[in-house]
């Protein structure tokens, strides 16, 4: 156990959230969401379109350009038993890793028929303890998912997905398909706001982190050191490394849009050699950010409001301070901000 795990337990990140504050639908316009400015000692209530005025010329906004895939599938085993699958990762050779729910787990060598349109051969479990199945589809996974899959809305959104979710549960700059959950802080940006940022001299860069279903995985142990983080693939391109170097040279700040972007940047920094630039490239990460974590890249964070007792509550507490985050959440609940994926946003900065 490291010292930073010893300072807090799971209960320190709990809070009472009225169910009515869990947003079930997005705001009518992306930038119409509220924005809680938590960069000062006291919270300030704003709207998201105020964000350009809260940043400075020379700052760098870094976005996650992952694209949400229609990862949820419904099907049946040869015995007729119903199966629900959530595709977690696409592999070469028409193979995928998937979470699967059924009355009895499908066995290796059996076939599942999805959407009465295509088959998947069950190759077996993907590994011990992770709950994933290894499947081989009888066609290109991305094509089949696009034709027959459903938008994988989070479990706390109780409505079924519809056509509007295909647009609104996707950022306006999504490029690389592979995520099963949206980088939700970036959902508040539209093309007009991005143009306004550029006009103000705020640079823009991108990373890719394919958000997995594990982002909703609960922490089940009071001792945080015993929690096992899920694995997610990320890439930090050379162009983003160069943009970070330019920003540092001119005294600007690195502004992460969302916790997934922050996880990618700080994961890359784990491999950084002292005095050298942030390394570019791609790999998997299981980074677990809790209070006491030493941030090396991110100065400011745009983020939505997170689940009680979640690893993301721990992350924002690590960045801005546990007591400060608790105060901001009390204010947000008192002022009836909308929570989670389709909810409102918050702006916080790293404590010295």
Secondary structure as GFF3:
##gff-version 3
##sequence-region A 1 352
A	DSSP	alpha_helix	3	6	.	.	.	ID=ss1
A	DSSP	three_ten_helix	10	13	.	.	.	ID=ss2
A	DSSP	three_ten_helix	19	21	.	.	.	ID=ss3
A	DSSP	three_ten_helix	30	32	.	.	.	ID=ss4
A	DSSP	beta_strand	34	37	.	.	.	ID=ss5
A	DSSP	beta_strand	44	47	.	.	.	ID=ss6
A	DSSP	three_ten_helix	48	50	.	.	.	ID=ss7
A	DSSP	alpha_helix	51	54	.	.	.	ID=ss8
A	DSSP	beta_strand	60	64	.	.	.	ID=ss9
A	DSSP	beta_strand	66	68	.	.	.	ID=ss10
A	DSSP	beta_strand	72	77	.	.	.	ID=ss11
A	DSSP	beta_strand	82	90	.	.	.	ID=ss12
A	DSSP	beta_strand	95	102	.	.	.	ID=ss13
A	DSSP	beta_strand	111	114	.	.	.	ID=ss14
A	DSSP	beta_strand	118	125	.	.	.	ID=ss15
A	DSSP	beta_strand	132	137	.	.	.	ID=ss16
A	DSSP	alpha_helix	141	148	.	.	.	ID=ss17
A	DSSP	alpha_helix	163	168	.	.	.	ID=ss18
A	DSSP	beta_strand	176	179	.	.	.	ID=ss19
A	DSSP	three_ten_helix	184	188	.	.	.	ID=ss20
A	DSSP	alpha_helix	191	199	.	.	.	ID=ss21
A	DSSP	beta_strand	203	209	.	.	.	ID=ss22
A	DSSP	three_ten_helix	213	216	.	.	.	ID=ss23
A	DSSP	three_ten_helix	224	226	.	.	.	ID=ss24
A	DSSP	beta_strand	232	236	.	.	.	ID=ss25
A	DSSP	alpha_helix	238	249	.	.	.	ID=ss26
A	DSSP	beta_strand	254	257	.	.	.	ID=ss27
A	DSSP	alpha_helix	259	269	.	.	.	ID=ss28
A	DSSP	beta_strand	281	285	.	.	.	ID=ss29
A	DSSP	beta_strand	300	304	.	.	.	ID=ss30
A	DSSP	alpha_helix	311	320	.	.	.	ID=ss31
A	DSSP	alpha_helix	322	334	.	.	.	ID=ss32
A	DSSP	beta_strand	345	349	.	.	.	ID=ss33
###
